[in-house]
């Protein structure tokens, strides 16, 4: 990776780490105030809004990053393209709100969630006027990170001010919107540094519609797959089961979402390499990503399985203990979705293979629906977790098959075996600590994380893992150069 690419990845990881840290501060507080039922209400309402959010977004996010990355050095062309995307996006947003209004009128289930849905729906227009994809294409992750930190601090303060008792579910929904997409309002002003949206140009809308709609169908499938579990648990079971499912999945996803932070940066860079036909660089980047993702995700998965009970006790309280099994079942998502996210988002779309991407995502969504109907009625939140795990595994396999030509020559088998062996030895030690040492939940987590990390590191050193050795050598060189 070049220096700028490493810096961009660093900024994006910092942003996502902070998005992890702030929930670690607020979620234990909020879950104890709102309880499983309140958490379930907010997340069910949000899951409904996400369907309309996807309609408004179309496939503009991925398409915008890919195409804008190719013309980012041409200010006039970039301004023209941005206006075209914004025009399409405004129309889709209007359609989305019309459909949302109709659903609030005609769907009886939504009556008791109406205010929550309306509050959450503000994220739709905020996302449209923010065109976050532009800043990813420009690789302006320093600005994105700083802006996100400011709004995270604001939302943190608002959480403790506005969420004080179990009736404050609407206030919590409002804070969540501010935290997630509130910062997008800054983007219109800041965009003047890169393009002039007042410049009169002839817009060419039609040529963008086909690739956008191909990605749109993929986006629908992704949304269905991502949030259908929450919606179906709410429809088939109740708010309490939704609370169990979302608390467990939130903990898993807080860590899992650190990996897309790197994949997003790679998407813009791989798209650039595709445009310049530097296929060898794409393979080099892919090899580094595979090593990094597997080296981190496998031991993290093991840690979640072993430490899910103390994590839930610390984060949510004893009322959420039924979610332990859900979290353990979903722990492998850290491995599966991190790799799948890179292969699909950074490789398939960069090579312009939207159709395959769409087919896989649509197929996954349909499979998830079938599995949810099979498992949720009997197992509730746990059934939703099982359905998600099976679907993610199928996607992981299919995406590997789909990009085998683009990543041929990338060697990972030897390193993968080392990561698995190191993680198993680490897991055995952590299991013995939990079983035989009388520790509080927080001490179990701290001891397990620290001792596990040290043992895993030592095992990789003993096995002479090439990726670790290379990373340590690079670190030594940088320290030496700094001195």
Helices and strands as residue ranges (DSSP letters): H 3-57, H 60-70, H 75-106, G 108-113, H 114-120, H 122-130, H 132-137, H 141-162, H 169-181, G 182-186, H 187-190, G 191-193, H 206-236, H 239-275, H 279-315, G 318-323, H 324-330, H 333-341, I 342-348, H 354-379, H 381-402, H 413-436, H 441-462, H 466-482
